[in-house]
Amino acid sequence: METTKVKQITKCLNLLSKSRNGEHHNFHMKVTRIVTEELAEAQHLTAQRTPYVAKYLIEDEVYKTNVGYASTKSISEKNKERSKIFLYLKTEIENGTRLRSADKQAAAELLSFVLKPYRSADRKSYMEYTSEVYSLIQDLKREEYTEPLATLGLTEIVTELETVNNEFQTLFDARSGEKHSRKVKVNMKTIRPEVDAAYHELVTTINVLYYANELTEKSDEVRTTLGKLIDTINSYIIELNDAITHRGDGSKVDIPDDPEPKPEEAAITAVYQVEEGNPDKPNEIKKGKRARIEWTGGFELVNETGDGPGDIILRSNTDWDDTVPAENILERSNKYCEFIMTEYLTEGDYTIRIETYDGGSPLVVEYPQTIKLLM
């Protein structure tokens, strides 16, 4: 007696666990749309569809929220505006010390003394930059500097810098509040396994109902409806598999969906100079040379908007942060990145960390060892 091969939805929980947030969201969006409320009721799937859709709707909300902070672009633009004003003020004061006018030169030299502790403010983190600009403005607003500022025509510039710095602080505070509220809510890392588990219950039931129909009633209507559903969901699984395979993850749809592997912990495993480095002292890196950071966790180094690299930050023993310029970051993958070590930093010991928003959520990973910068 010939046995008819029964259709089944392919197991894919391990595949889903390897998908990126956007891929995961898109897959479940398509499944929830094809398994309609009417179809579920007619095919006795309501008990499985209802919790699945409920979990997916939570993921949908979280994913759309995590796509990017609405204020990120405004913060970046406001910081650029602030930097233009700050650099103009600094340049005018420095140029004033070389003017032939004795009055202007004296005014510039006095203001240059006030400016001296804040000359590198624009190279620091947002919070440090804001704090230093605030302190500079408070110093310049002292009565003894009113006349020197007027002599150089910089009174309005200082007022403008204060206004823009306050506007930046307002935007940054709003985003900080948004970040805090997100941390206390469900995130993609916690909701994804719940959605996958509910999906598994649904497709298992579809497979059972299709198989039971083939063994008993052999209803053409059930065979056609559930068969089409099985074919369509399998096509979504193939699409997802293709996307991940082309990315080089090596996943296959026939991997058994036994207990899902524990996610690899995010950690920096090595920092070293790529060429002409000292193999005996890999953490010694020359300024201006190509360096490499390697990590585990499968994340990529991306910024909040997803259109550029995330941050590589070095902290000196004086607790000053310095971010490697984005243009110095040369090559990125989900296992490493290569960059040109910043040239203007002083020699000495630094800690190094990376800040990324892969998947929309912030992640900070610090190298547990100290690196040494050399000439």
C-alpha positions in Angstrom: 0.0 0.0 0.0 1.5 3.4 -1.0 1.8 5.9 1.8 1.0 9.5 0.9 3.6 12.1 2.1 1.9 14.4 4.6 2.7 18.1 4.4 4.3 19.7 7.5 5.5 23.1 8.5 9.3 22.9 8.8 10.7 23.4 12.3 12.6 26.7 12.5 13.0 27.9 16.1 16.8 27.8 15.9 16.5 29.7 12.7 14.3 32.3 14.3 16.8 32.6 17.2 19.5 33.6 14.7 17.5 36.2 12.9 18.0 39.9 13.3 15.2 41.9 15.0 13.9 43.2 11.7 13.9 39.7 10.2 12.2 38.2 13.2 9.5 40.9 13.3 8.8 40.6 9.6 8.5 36.8 9.7 5.9 36.9 12.5 4.1 39.8 10.9 3.5 37.7 7.8 2.4 34.6 9.7 -0.1 36.5 11.8 -1.5 38.1 8.7 -2.0 34.9 6.8 -3.5 33.0 9.8 -6.6 35.3 10.0 -9.1 35.3 12.8 -11.7 33.8 10.4 -9.4 31.0 9.2 -8.5 30.2 12.8 -12.1 29.9 13.9 -13.0 27.7 10.9 -10.0 25.4 11.4 -10.1 25.2 15.2 -6.9 27.2 15.7 -8.3 30.1 17.8 -6.9 28.8 21.1 -3.4 28.8 19.6 -3.7 31.9 17.4 -5.0 34.3 20.1 -1.9 34.1 22.5 0.4 34.1 19.5 -1.0 37.3 18.0 -1.1 38.9 21.5 2.7 38.2 21.9 3.4 39.4 18.4 1.6 42.7 19.0 3.9 43.3 22.0 6.9 42.6 19.8 5.5 44.9 17.2 5.3 47.8 19.6 8.8 47.2 21.1 10.3 46.8 17.6 8.8 50.0 16.3 10.0 51.8 19.4 13.5 50.4 19.1 14.0 51.3 15.5 15.5 54.6 16.6 15.1 57.4 19.0 13.0 60.2 17.5 15.3 62.8 19.1 18.6 61.3 17.9 18.9 63.4 14.7 17.9 66.6 16.6 20.5 66.0 19.2 23.2 65.4 16.6 22.2 68.5 14.7 22.1 70.6 17.9 25.5 69.4 18.9 26.9 70.4 15.5 25.3 73.8 15.9 26.8 74.2 19.3 30.3 73.1 18.1 30.3 75.7 15.3 29.6 78.5 17.8 32.1 77.1 20.3 34.8 76.8 17.7 34.1 80.3 16.4 34.4 81.7 19.9 37.7 79.9 20.5 39.2 80.9 17.1 38.2 84.5 17.5 39.9 84.7 21.0 43.0 82.9 19.8 43.3 85.1 16.7 42.8 88.2 18.9 46.0 87.5 20.7 47.8 88.2 17.4 46.0 91.5 16.5 48.0 94.7 16.2 45.5 96.6 18.3 46.8 96.8 21.9 43.3 96.9 23.4 42.0 93.9 21.4 45.2 91.9 22.0 44.9 92.6 25.8 41.2 91.6 25.8 42.0 88.4 23.8 44.9 87.4 26.1 42.6 87.8 29.2 39.8 85.7 27.6 42.3 83.1 26.4 43.3 82.5 30.0 39.6 81.9 30.8 39.2 79.6 27.8 42.3 77.5 28.5 40.7 74.8 30.7 37.9 74.3 28.1 39.8 74.2 24.8 39.2 70.5 24.2 35.5 70.5 25.4 34.2 69.7 21.9 36.2 66.5 21.8 34.5 65.0 24.9 31.3 63.1 25.5 28.0 64.9 25.2 27.6 65.2 28.9 31.1 66.4 29.6 30.9 68.8 26.6 27.7 70.3 27.9 29.1 70.7 31.5 32.3 72.4 30.3 30.4 74.8 28.0 28.2 75.7 30.9 31.2 76.3 33.2 32.9 78.4 30.5 29.8 80.6 30.0 29.5 81.1 33.8 33.1 82.3 33.8 32.7 84.6 30.9 29.6 86.1 32.4 31.6 87.5 35.3 31.7 91.3 35.4 35.4 91.6 34.7 35.0 89.9 31.3 32.1 92.1 30.0 34.4 94.7 28.5 36.9 92.3 26.9 34.1 90.4 25.2 32.6 93.6 23.9 36.0 94.8 22.7 36.3 91.6 20.5 32.6 91.7 19.5 31.9 88.4 21.2 29.1 89.3 23.6 26.3 88.0 21.4 28.3 84.9 20.6 28.5 83.9 24.2 24.8 84.5 24.7 24.1 82.4 21.6 26.3 79.6 22.9 24.5 79.6 26.2 21.1 79.3 24.4 22.2 76.5 22.2 23.9 74.6 25.0 20.6 74.8 27.1 18.6 73.6 24.1 21.0 70.7 23.7 20.6 69.8 27.4 16.8 69.9 27.0 16.9 67.5 24.1 19.4 65.2 25.8 17.4 65.1 29.0 14.3 64.1 27.0 16.2 61.2 25.4 17.6 60.1 28.7 14.1 59.9 30.1 13.1 57.9 27.0 16.0 55.5 27.5 15.0 55.0 31.1 11.4 54.3 30.3 12.5 51.7 27.7 14.7 49.9 30.1 11.8 49.2 32.4 9.6 47.9 29.7 9.7 44.7 27.8 12.5 44.6 25.2 13.2 42.5 22.1 15.5 40.1 23.9 12.7 39.1 26.3 9.7 39.1 24.0 11.2 37.3 21.1 11.4 33.8 22.8 7.8 34.3 24.0 6.6 35.0 20.4 8.5 32.0 19.1 7.1 29.7 21.7 3.5 30.8 20.9 4.3 30.4 17.2 5.5 26.9 17.8 2.3 26.0 19.5 0.3 27.3 16.6 2.2 25.5 13.8 2.4 22.3 15.8 -1.4 22.3 16.0 -1.7 23.1 12.2 0.6 20.1 11.5 -1.4 17.8 13.8 -4.8 18.9 12.3 -3.6 18.4 8.7 -2.2 14.9 9.6 -5.3 13.9 11.4 -7.5 14.9 8.5 -5.4 12.7 6.2 -5.8 9.8 8.5 -9.5 10.1 9.2 -12.0 12.4 7.4 -9.9 13.3 4.4 -11.8 16.5 3.9 -10.8 18.3 0.7 -11.7 21.7 2.3 -9.4 21.1 5.2 -6.6 19.6 3.0 -6.8 22.7 0.7 -7.0 25.3 3.4 -4.3 23.9 5.8 -2.2 22.8 2.9 -2.1 26.3 1.4 -1.3 27.6 4.9 1.6 25.1 5.3 3.0 25.9 1.9 2.9 29.7 2.6 4.5 29.5 6.0 7.2 27.2 4.6 7.9 29.8 1.9 8.4 32.4 4.7 10.9 30.0 6.4 12.8 29.6 3.2 13.0 33.3 2.7 14.3 33.8 6.2 16.8 31.0 5.8 18.1 32.5 2.6 18.6 35.9 4.2 20.6 34.4 7.1 22.6 32.1 4.9 23.6 34.9 2.5 24.8 36.8 5.6 27.1 33.9 6.4 25.5 32.6 9.6 25.5 29.0 8.3 22.0 28.3 9.5 19.7 25.7 7.9 16.0 25.1 8.3 16.5 21.4 9.0 18.3 22.1 12.4 16.2 20.3 15.1 14.5 22.8 17.3 15.4 21.0 20.6 16.4 23.3 23.5 17.6 26.5 21.9 21.3 27.4 22.4 22.1 29.9 25.1 23.0 33.2 23.5 26.7 33.9 23.4 27.6 36.6 25.9 28.8 39.9 24.5 32.5 40.4 25.4 35.6 41.9 23.9 38.2 39.2 23.6 41.1 41.0 22.0 42.5 44.4 21.0 45.7 44.6 19.1 47.7 46.3 16.3 47.1 44.7 12.9 50.4 45.4 11.3 53.8 45.7 12.9 52.4 45.0 16.3 54.3 43.3 19.1 53.0 39.7 19.5 54.4 39.5 23.0 52.6 42.7 24.0 49.4 42.8 21.9 47.8 45.5 24.0 50.5 48.0 23.0 49.2 50.0 20.0 50.9 52.8 18.1 48.9 55.9 17.4 47.9 56.2 13.7 48.2 52.5 13.1 45.5 50.0 12.1 44.0 48.3 15.1 41.5 45.5 15.6 38.9 44.7 18.2 37.4 41.2 18.4 34.3 40.2 20.3 31.8 37.5 21.0 28.0 37.9 21.1 27.3 38.2 17.3 26.4 41.9 17.4 27.6 44.6 14.9 29.0 48.0 15.7 26.3 50.4 14.6 25.0 53.8 15.7 21.5 54.6 17.0 20.1 55.4 13.5 21.7 52.3 11.9 23.3 54.4 9.2 26.9 54.4 10.5 29.4 52.8 12.9 28.9 52.8 16.7 31.4 54.3 19.0 34.9 53.1 20.0 35.8 55.0 23.2 39.1 55.3 25.0 39.3 56.5 28.5 42.5 57.9 30.0 43.6 57.5 33.6 42.2 61.0 34.2 38.7 59.7 33.3 38.4 61.6 30.1 36.6 59.9 27.2 37.7 60.2 23.6 35.8 58.7 20.8 37.5 57.4 17.7 36.3 59.4 14.7 33.8 57.6 12.6 36.0 58.0 9.5 38.7 56.1 11.3 36.5 53.0 11.5 37.5 51.0 8.4 35.9 47.5 8.5 33.0 46.0 10.5 31.4 42.6 11.0 29.5 40.8 13.7 32.7 39.5 15.2 35.2 42.4 14.9 36.0 45.8 13.6 39.3 47.5 12.4 40.1 51.1 12.8 42.9 53.7 12.8 44.0 54.4 16.3 43.5 58.1 17.1 46.7 60.1 16.6 46.2 63.1 18.8 45.9 61.2 22.1 48.7 61.3 24.5 50.8 58.2 25.2 49.9 56.1 28.2 47.4 53.6 29.5 43.7 53.6 28.4 40.6 51.5 28.9 38.6 50.9 25.7 34.9 50.1 25.2 32.4 50.0 22.4 28.9 51.3 22.3 26.5 49.9 19.8 22.8 49.9 19.0 22.6 46.7 17.0 18.9 45.8 17.0 17.9 49.2 18.3 18.8 48.6 22.0 22.0 50.1 23.5 24.9 47.8 24.4 28.1 48.8 26.1 31.0 46.3 26.2 34.3 47.1 27.8 37.6 45.4 27.3 38.8 44.0 30.7 42.4 44.8 30.0 44.3 48.1 29.8 45.8 49.1 26.5 48.9 51.2 26.1 49.2 53.9 23.4 52.7 54.4 21.9 54.2 56.9 19.5 
